[in-house]
Amino acid sequence: MLANKPKPQRASLHVKKGDKIVVTTGQYKSDEAREVLSVDAINRRVVVAGVNLRWKHQKPSQQNPKGGRVQFEHPIDVSNVLLFSEKLSKGTRTKTEVVDGKKIRVGVRCGTKFD
């Protein structure tokens, strides 16, 4: 019965790993540019440096004999981020254009090419 369950489709997202982005909503909203650490296209989530920090309590192990608390970033929804434009010095929406047979991301307001 579970074998017939459809597999989730990989979504096309407007951000990639290593992009400079701006968080547009929530507790971490700001005009400060931050870096994308990883992207989960199936669940439409991104991990951003210094955003949505959580504590994890770790038991002592051979690698970490003292154990303790470790702080790390949790993913946020991709709809809460925009690419950071140097021209505008704030976030911008993007569109895709085909140049020389390749798709590139272009800022809607500023025309900045991100690829």
Backbone as a chain_set.jsonl record, in Angstrom:
{"seq": "MLANKPKPQRASLHVKKGDKIVVTTGQYKSDEAREVLSVDAINRRVVVAGVNLRWKHQKPSQQNPKGGRVQFEHPIDVSNVLLFSEKLSKGTRTKTEVVDGKKIRVGVRCGTKFD", "coords": {"N": [[0.819, -1.188, 0.0], [1.919, 1.288, 0.81], [3.879, 1.425, -1.075], [2.922, 2.479, -3.429], [2.871, 5.174, -3.136], [3.312, 8.453, -4.345], [6.467, 9.888, -5.316], [8.037, 12.769, -3.912], [8.322, 15.788, -5.792], [11.174, 17.493, -7.078], [11.665, 20.819, -6.489], [12.106, 23.846, -8.363], [14.134, 26.374, -7.3], [14.678, 29.825, -6.258], [17.056, 30.409, -5.051], [20.468, 29.452, -4.361], [23.057, 27.356, -2.983], [25.487, 29.164, -1.204], [24.7, 31.687, -2.062], [24.149, 35.202, -1.451], [21.741, 36.415, 0.679], [18.657, 37.977, 1.859], [16.704, 37.948, 4.739], [13.251, 38.112, 4.822], [10.999, 37.98, 6.484], [9.744, 37.301, 9.817], [11.499, 36.533, 12.938], [14.174, 36.996, 12.356], [14.284, 38.957, 10.447], [15.821, 41.335, 8.364], [17.88, 43.855, 6.71], [20.344, 42.99, 6.278], [22.863, 41.222, 4.554], [23.139, 37.723, 4.232], [24.567, 34.396, 4.165], [23.662, 31.514, 2.234], [23.713, 28.29, 3.471], [22.889, 25.654, 2.928], [20.568, 23.938, 0.727], [17.356, 22.552, 0.506], [15.632, 21.246, -1.88], [13.395, 19.626, -2.269], [11.759, 19.821, 0.029], [11.531, 22.541, 0.07], [13.196, 24.254, 1.681], [15.707, 26.283, 3.269], [18.957, 26.619, 4.71], [20.344, 29.129, 6.552], [23.13, 31.137, 7.338], [23.545, 32.01, 10.693], [20.831, 32.317, 11.235], [17.701, 31.394, 12.643], [18.562, 29.931, 14.959], [19.236, 27.118, 17.032], [19.521, 25.158, 20.048], [21.312, 22.182, 20.736], [21.465, 19.497, 22.874], [24.109, 17.494, 23.708], [25.135, 14.197, 24.384], [27.992, 12.915, 26.163], [30.648, 11.658, 24.138], [33.1, 9.721, 22.275], [34.236, 11.452, 20.42], [33.458, 13.879, 21.45], [34.158, 14.284, 24.461], [33.268, 15.736, 26.72], [30.663, 16.391, 26.21], [27.734, 18.478, 26.186], [26.285, 21.667, 25.154], [25.356, 22.518, 21.861], [25.159, 24.952, 19.379], [23.231, 25.455, 16.465], [22.112, 26.037, 13.053], [18.729, 25.951, 12.006], [16.569, 24.924, 9.294], [14.766, 27.304, 7.216], [11.772, 28.437, 5.529], [11.862, 28.759, 1.974], [10.427, 30.804, 0.86], [10.696, 32.942, 2.516], [12.974, 34.374, 1.986], [15.024, 36.596, 0.013], [17.097, 37.243, -2.838], [20.127, 39.061, -2.401], [20.832, 42.227, -3.608], [23.574, 44.023, -4.748], [23.511, 46.457, -6.052], [21.054, 47.682, -5.293], [21.333, 47.415, -2.622], [19.656, 45.876, -1.019], [17.109, 43.285, -0.717], [15.961, 41.538, -3.671], [13.469, 40.526, -6.027], [13.557, 37.832, -8.415], [13.908, 36.904, -11.874], [14.027, 34.51, -14.549], [16.206, 34.365, -17.313], [17.149, 33.437, -20.62], [20.347, 33.185, -21.78], [22.662, 32.787, -24.244], [21.911, 30.096, -24.419], [21.852, 29.296, -21.779], [20.239, 29.3, -18.609], [19.847, 32.126, -16.594], [19.726, 33.947, -13.501], [18.068, 36.974, -12.945], [17.807, 40.158, -11.46], [14.697, 41.716, -10.81], [14.079, 44.498, -10.447], [16.6, 45.775, -10.536], [18.178, 44.586, -12.511], [20.445, 43.09, -12.113], [22.702, 40.461, -12.752], [22.803, 37.256, -11.47], [24.096, 34.839, -11.891]], "CA": [[0.0, 0.0, 0.0], [2.786, 2.453, 0.849], [4.775, 1.417, -2.225], [2.329, 3.248, -4.517], [2.879, 6.593, -2.793], [4.158, 9.184, -5.304], [7.656, 10.509, -4.767], [7.949, 14.227, -4.006], [9.042, 16.386, -6.908], [12.21, 18.476, -6.746], [11.209, 22.131, -6.932], [13.097, 24.796, -8.843], [14.141, 27.467, -6.335], [15.348, 31.047, -6.686], [18.321, 30.559, -4.337], [21.398, 28.338, -4.424], [24.054, 27.331, -1.916], [26.518, 30.184, -1.36], [24.118, 32.987, -2.415], [23.901, 36.208, -0.422], [20.294, 36.618, 0.716], [18.077, 38.793, 2.915], [15.512, 37.341, 5.33], [12.202, 39.127, 4.67], [9.965, 37.888, 7.502], [10.058, 36.548, 11.024], [12.358, 37.069, 13.989], [15.494, 37.336, 11.818], [14.109, 39.899, 9.345], [16.759, 42.462, 8.35], [18.425, 44.182, 5.398], [21.72, 42.508, 6.292], [23.08, 40.071, 3.674], [23.615, 36.504, 4.884], [24.914, 33.373, 3.186], [22.914, 30.262, 2.245], [24.613, 27.185, 3.752], [22.406, 24.483, 2.193], [19.238, 24.055, 0.13], [16.583, 21.324, 0.369], [14.667, 21.611, -2.921], [12.169, 18.826, -2.174], [10.925, 20.391, 1.089], [11.547, 23.998, -0.114], [13.784, 24.846, 2.879], [17.105, 26.7, 3.161], [19.667, 26.877, 5.952], [21.029, 30.402, 6.386], [24.111, 31.375, 8.406], [23.141, 32.902, 11.764], [19.379, 32.492, 11.257], [16.921, 30.303, 13.22], [19.508, 29.163, 15.763], [18.692, 26.219, 18.045], [20.5, 24.464, 20.882], [21.197, 20.732, 20.817], [22.191, 18.966, 24.023], [24.762, 16.276, 23.268], [25.719, 13.318, 25.394], [29.422, 12.701, 25.95], [31.032, 10.592, 23.224], [34.548, 9.709, 22.105], [34.613, 12.663, 19.701], [33.156, 15.012, 22.312], [34.102, 13.625, 25.766], [32.559, 16.512, 27.737], [29.254, 16.601, 25.879], [27.407, 19.893, 26.295], [25.292, 22.28, 24.264], [25.882, 22.968, 20.58], [24.186, 25.796, 18.693], [23.297, 25.276, 15.02], [21.021, 26.655, 12.292], [17.634, 25.132, 11.492], [16.107, 25.461, 8.014], [13.582, 28.159, 7.112], [11.122, 28.297, 4.231], [12.518, 29.523, 0.921], [9.62, 31.986, 0.541], [11.039, 34.01, 3.447], [14.259, 34.978, 1.639], [15.215, 37.196, -1.308], [18.495, 37.444, -3.191], [20.638, 40.382, -2.048], [21.368, 42.97, -4.743], [24.572, 45.029, -4.364], [23.083, 47.734, -6.623], [19.992, 48.248, -4.468], [21.715, 47.126, -1.233], [18.542, 45.215, -0.338], [16.656, 42.097, -1.421], [15.239, 41.739, -4.914], [12.87, 39.367, -6.672], [14.324, 37.454, -9.595], [13.276, 36.221, -12.999], [15.038, 33.772, -15.297], [16.363, 34.701, -18.718], [18.042, 32.535, -21.326], [21.425, 33.888, -22.468], [23.576, 31.811, -24.852], [21.44, 28.75, -24.122], [21.89, 29.014, -20.345], [19.317, 30.075, -17.775], [20.483, 32.915, -15.546], [18.801, 34.686, -12.644], [18.227, 38.414, -13.132], [16.995, 40.943, -10.562], [13.59, 42.35, -11.508], [14.169, 45.952, -10.39], [17.935, 46.315, -10.781], [18.786, 43.975, -13.688], [21.69, 42.414, -11.735], [22.796, 39.06, -13.127], [23.299, 36.539, -10.292], [24.85, 33.631, -12.261]], "C": [[0.868, 1.259, 0.0], [3.705, 2.541, -0.363], [4.235, 2.272, -3.366], [2.312, 4.748, -4.249], [3.788, 7.353, -3.764], [5.347, 9.844, -4.606], [7.534, 12.026, -4.891], [8.81, 14.75, -5.142], [10.048, 17.42, -6.415], [11.791, 19.814, -7.343], [12.381, 22.959, -7.445], [13.032, 26.03, -7.95], [14.932, 28.664, -6.851], [16.658, 31.296, -5.956], [19.15, 29.291, -4.476], [22.355, 28.437, -3.253], [25.135, 28.371, -2.221], [25.994, 31.561, -1.742], [24.073, 33.908, -1.206], [22.413, 36.536, -0.479], [19.92, 37.555, 1.858], [16.847, 38.059, 3.424], [14.427, 38.413, 5.382], [11.143, 39.096, 5.759], [10.488, 37.174, 8.732], [11.013, 37.26, 11.957], [13.688, 37.578, 13.436], [15.41, 38.276, 10.625], [15.112, 41.039, 9.466], [17.176, 42.739, 6.915], [19.873, 43.721, 5.28], [21.848, 41.261, 5.411], [23.664, 38.911, 4.466], [23.831, 35.441, 3.813], [24.049, 32.124, 3.362], [23.913, 29.123, 2.427], [24.2, 25.907, 3.023], [20.971, 24.713, 1.735], [18.614, 22.67, 0.047], [15.445, 21.624, -0.609], [13.364, 20.841, -2.804], [11.222, 19.424, -1.132], [10.871, 21.917, 1.046], [12.052, 24.716, 1.142], [15.234, 25.231, 2.594], [17.671, 26.903, 4.558], [20.532, 28.103, 5.707], [21.938, 30.642, 7.59], [23.566, 32.387, 9.413], [21.65, 33.124, 11.902], [18.721, 31.224, 11.801], [17.818, 29.355, 14.025], [18.788, 28.35, 16.831], [19.837, 25.612, 18.84], [20.235, 22.972, 20.828], [22.063, 20.268, 21.98], [22.775, 17.619, 23.624], [25.336, 15.499, 24.438], [27.218, 13.2, 25.136], [29.668, 11.505, 25.019], [32.552, 10.616, 23.089], [35.029, 10.951, 21.377], [34.442, 13.903, 20.572], [33.025, 14.486, 23.745], [33.337, 14.395, 26.833], [31.062, 16.611, 27.458], [28.953, 18.088, 25.857], [26.361, 20.344, 25.3], [25.977, 22.798, 23.005], [24.789, 23.781, 19.901], [24.351, 25.615, 17.181], [22.05, 25.857, 14.373], [20.002, 25.611, 11.858], [17.183, 25.724, 10.166], [14.885, 26.361, 8.155], [12.998, 27.992, 5.713], [11.761, 29.225, 3.21], [11.724, 30.783, 0.555], [9.935, 33.168, 1.45], [12.374, 34.678, 3.14], [14.217, 35.557, 0.227], [16.708, 37.31, -1.572], [18.905, 38.881, -2.9], [21.278, 41.014, -3.271], [22.34, 44.036, -4.237], [24.144, 46.412, -4.869], [22.067, 48.437, -5.731], [20.347, 48.229, -2.991], [20.511, 46.682, -0.393], [18.12, 44.013, -1.171], [15.895, 42.438, -2.686], [14.636, 40.426, -5.399], [13.666, 39.056, -7.936], [13.428, 36.84, -10.647], [14.391, 35.466, -13.725], [15.02, 34.224, -16.749], [17.331, 33.705, -19.333], [19.053, 33.372, -22.099], [22.419, 32.844, -22.942], [23.195, 30.379, -24.481], [21.482, 28.368, -22.656], [20.872, 29.884, -19.629], [20.12, 30.835, -16.741], [19.407, 33.645, -14.761], [19.118, 36.166, -12.766], [17.297, 39.127, -12.159], [15.926, 41.703, -11.325], [13.763, 43.858, -11.563], [15.527, 46.478, -10.878], [18.606, 45.748, -12.031], [20.106, 43.269, -13.383], [21.626, 40.949, -12.147], [23.466, 38.3, -11.979], [24.082, 35.283, -10.635], [26.029, 33.999, -13.147]], "O": [[0.581, 2.203, -0.737], [4.252, 3.605, -0.652], [5.013, 2.747, -4.193], [1.788, 5.513, -5.059], [4.925, 6.936, -3.985], [5.247, 10.296, -3.465], [6.983, 12.519, -5.876], [9.888, 14.223, -5.418], [9.793, 18.134, -5.445], [11.588, 19.929, -8.551], [13.516, 22.782, -7.002], [11.982, 26.666, -7.853], [15.749, 28.537, -7.763], [17.317, 32.304, -6.216], [18.615, 28.201, -4.682], [22.452, 29.48, -2.605], [25.634, 28.452, -3.343], [26.764, 32.522, -1.75], [23.972, 33.446, -0.07], [21.884, 36.889, -1.533], [20.746, 37.882, 2.71], [16.031, 37.595, 2.627], [14.649, 39.498, 5.921], [10.443, 40.091, 5.951], [11.534, 36.527, 8.697], [11.3, 38.445, 11.787], [14.271, 38.504, 14.001], [16.37, 38.386, 9.863], [15.248, 41.642, 10.53], [16.871, 41.962, 6.01], [20.55, 44.027, 4.298], [21.031, 40.345, 5.511], [24.574, 39.095, 5.274], [23.34, 35.569, 2.692], [23.742, 31.722, 4.484], [24.853, 28.991, 1.643], [25.056, 25.158, 2.551], [20.255, 25.558, 2.273], [19.249, 21.724, -0.42], [14.42, 22.186, -0.222], [12.317, 21.353, -3.203], [10.019, 19.525, -1.375], [10.229, 22.53, 1.899], [11.426, 25.664, 1.615], [15.908, 24.594, 1.784], [16.958, 27.307, 5.476], [21.347, 28.128, 4.784], [21.551, 30.378, 8.728], [23.173, 33.491, 9.037], [21.233, 34.034, 12.618], [19.13, 30.114, 11.463], [17.829, 28.145, 13.8], [17.845, 28.833, 17.459], [20.974, 25.556, 18.373], [19.085, 22.537, 20.868], [23.245, 20.602, 22.061], [22.041, 16.705, 23.248], [25.937, 16.062, 25.352], [27.663, 13.37, 24.001], [28.988, 10.482, 25.104], [33.218, 11.438, 23.717], [36.111, 11.459, 21.673], [35.198, 14.866, 20.442], [31.909, 14.26, 24.211], [32.806, 13.787, 27.762], [30.278, 16.884, 28.367], [29.834, 18.887, 25.54], [25.654, 19.541, 24.691], [27.032, 23.429, 23.068], [23.633, 23.36, 19.849], [25.472, 25.62, 16.672], [21.058, 26.135, 15.046], [20.362, 24.526, 11.402], [17.391, 26.913, 9.927], [14.081, 26.211, 9.075], [13.66, 27.465, 4.819], [12.156, 30.344, 3.539], [12.286, 31.727, 0.0], [9.49, 34.284, 1.183], [12.862, 35.47, 3.946], [13.48, 35.081, -0.636], [17.497, 37.457, -0.638], [18.13, 39.81, -3.124], [22.157, 40.423, -3.899], [21.977, 44.858, -3.396], [24.382, 47.42, -4.202], [22.193, 49.628, -5.446], [19.737, 48.942, -2.194], [20.368, 47.058, 0.77], [18.71, 43.748, -2.219], [15.261, 43.489, -2.776], [15.212, 39.355, -5.209], [14.367, 39.92, -8.462], [12.347, 36.328, -10.358], [15.57, 35.76, -13.529], [13.959, 34.436, -17.338], [18.221, 33.19, -18.657], [18.682, 34.167, -22.962], [22.964, 32.094, -22.132], [24.07, 29.543, -24.254], [21.179, 27.225, -22.313], [20.662, 31.044, -19.983], [20.983, 30.259, -16.078], [18.324, 33.928, -15.274], [20.278, 36.572, -12.7], [16.13, 38.756, -12.036], [16.208, 42.277, -12.377], [13.609, 44.448, -12.632], [15.591, 47.505, -11.552], [19.521, 46.375, -12.564], [20.819, 42.885, -14.309], [20.621, 40.275, -11.919], [24.568, 38.655, -11.56], [24.691, 34.698, -9.74], [26.785, 33.122, -13.564]]}, "num_chains": 1, "name": "protein.A"}
